[in-house]
């Protein structure tokens, strides 16, 4: 026969049995381990060896070193000149005076001086452009002249920039924004001829330009229409004989430079140009806000007796 269990011990055994049936929660202890971070690099402070720039320059001179001065200037690119150097003055009427007269002798002497300067300029141009030849240049200048003027027909300004300098471009496109240009080349009455060559320099010897003046006697047609389609100048079906002295320029020191139109020489004896017919607005009657415009009705045409 089993011995009786006290009442208090039985309650404790029941409590222990209930705790034994519950899941055990395992709590891990968190350990904080100090770690060494990356060491920051602090540059040391060095004292300057030379207290001033003047002292450094003197020390460099003693050592035999020459330090060029620093220039804060920005380079300037001059794509073209601002005008025509030593513009060619054609004789009046584009004719040669008799060498027996006083005027003819002076004209011949002046032409000899100009030819000497042109020959010196040709030699200087060939130092930078070995393909430059006086015999072949007139035909090349003629092609540039024709293509540049044809660009005005379709307003191809991008192509015109490659054929005309920044000095000539505004003169060609001036006041034709809302107009229609019809230009065409008919024929050459005389072969183009080089009459003068110049090779000036700008600011220094690093900017050298070549200018060639070409005489062109051609037959052209020109007509300009306003924005309403009305004829302002010239006629498309009437060709005219035109004598022009065209100047071409090239930046010789630029390896990518090319010959472009730079301007035209207009002699003082040239005839005046035909005036341009402009369209003007005829002012009408001034009406108030509440008034309507009524066209004036003319008198009816009365039949006349025979």
Secondary structure, 3 states (H helix, E strand, C coil): CCCCCCHHHHHHHHHHHHHHHCCCCCCCCCCCCCCCCCCCCCCCCCCCCCCCHHHHHHHHHHCCCCCCCCCCCCCCCCCCCCCCCCCCCCCHHHCCCCCCCHHHHHHHHHHHHHHHHHHHHHHHHHHHCCCCCHHHHHHHHHHHHHHHHHCCCCCCHHHHHHHECHHHHHHHHCCCCCCEEEEEEEEEEEEEEEEEEECCECCCCCCEEEEEEEEEEEEEEEEEECCCCCEEEEEEEEEEEEEEEEEEEEECCCCCCCCEEEEEECCCCCCCCCCCCCCCCCCCCCCCCCCCCCCCCCCCCCCCCC
